[in-house]
Amino acid sequence: MYELAIIGAGAGGIQAAKEAIKNNLKTILIEESPLNFGGICLNKGCIPTKLYLQLTKHNRNLENIFLKKNQIVSSIRKEAFSYLDNKGIEIVWGKAQISDTHTIEIDKKKVVAENIIIATGSIPKRIIEPDERKIFFAEDIFNFSNLPTNILIVGGGSIGLELASFLNNLSKKVVVIEKEEQILPNFERKISQRLRMILEKNGTTIKTSTTLEEFNLEEFDVVFLAGGRIPNTGNLNLEKIGVRTDRSGRIETNEYMQTNISNIFACGDVASHKMYAYVAEYQAHIILKNILGQKESINYEGISECVFSIPQIAKVGVDEDEAKRMNLTYQIIKTNFRRFSSSYVYQDEDGFIKLLTDSKGKIIGATIISKYACELISIFSIAIRNHLTIDKIKDCFFIHPTLSEIISSFLRD
């Protein structure tokens, strides 16, 4: 019997395996195929998306970028696999089904484990059916070594805007449609509007409160569906063994990332409303502590959310819209980057920071628009998780000229 069986070798599953290594647990890691090792983040999400955004700043040859992406992803996948394999993790390929609370069937093989972690990730939400001719999921972009000119993106969330920014770098004619009244519906309305103005100024057409039915698809060379993702739980046999899921198929877990069956845990997109690789890794870390009897609960305080559009947008804590809904007492401190010389050095004059503080000056929320927002937000993530006040931040030293110095400078004003 294994002490731990992990289903899914994405960010959460691999992190769980690494934690198991540290604690000398006899562990098996199950993934459908070698090409899926590393999960969506490595193969079709975070890594290739951000790599494409970086490479297209200086290179508009998509065929070269495509080949470079394949090389880098393959290298990362090989290194991660080798590390786990060399450390004694047994890695098995095949589709997994849980047949009882301790048994997993992988094709014709049966695996028995004391504890099971489900980390099978997510799949694209089907707005309409893709057709392999014109209509594709957003993640399919990484299968293209060349692209036509006129492109429609359905969905104005993080996936759609990151895709639009990459295509805009390639001088494609891009239209983004969003059924809600604003792009990035989970961000503060004013901040979302500010980002939209910048994106449109840079050449992306955005239409909100708009559905796919209002468009003639024949006017576009290709359509990418970026309507979000749903948990990948359909083939695990969860209903038969009694693991509870919500209406979307998301596995229900408690504060220890434990399902209603005590020895079965879940992490990552399959169980979390925050579908981020770093959240999956954190959840896996918490799960291993609980498997080892340390009883540590999950704490999402200070976890930031980032969109790698151009410019980027990031937030942590509560924004103003949320603060109003929660009837919080708060103060606002904000600035644009144009006031500061470093913004011209890094050509980030459209940058903007908005902070919310409580009556004692403690930082309770931050939102940033910047070419480097996803780096800068971590300063406020640390502040919120450690309950720091503005005074603690403004007394810190930041190197000049950097964008981070804007943070201390405007707080001293």
Secondary structure, DSSP 8 states (H G I E B T S, - for coil): -EEEEEE--SHHHHHHHHHHHHTT--EEEEES-GGGTTHHHHHTSHHHHHHHHHHTTT---HHHHHHHHHHHHHHHHHHHHHHHHHTT-EEEES-EEEEETTEEEETTEEEEEEEEEE---EEE--SS---SSSEEEGGGGGG-SS--SEEEEE--SHHHHHHHHHHHHTT-EEEEEESSSSSSTTS-HHHHHHHHHHHHHTT-EEEES--GGGS-GGG-SEEEE-S-EEE--TTS-HHHHT--B-TTS-B---TTSB-SSTTEEE-GGGT-SS--HHHHHHHHHHHHHHHTT-------TT--EEE-SSSEEEEEE--HHHHHHTT---EEEEEEGGGSHHHHHTT-TT-EEEEEE-TT-BEEEEEEEETTHHHHHHHHHHHHHTT-BHHHHHTS---TT-STHHHHHHHH-
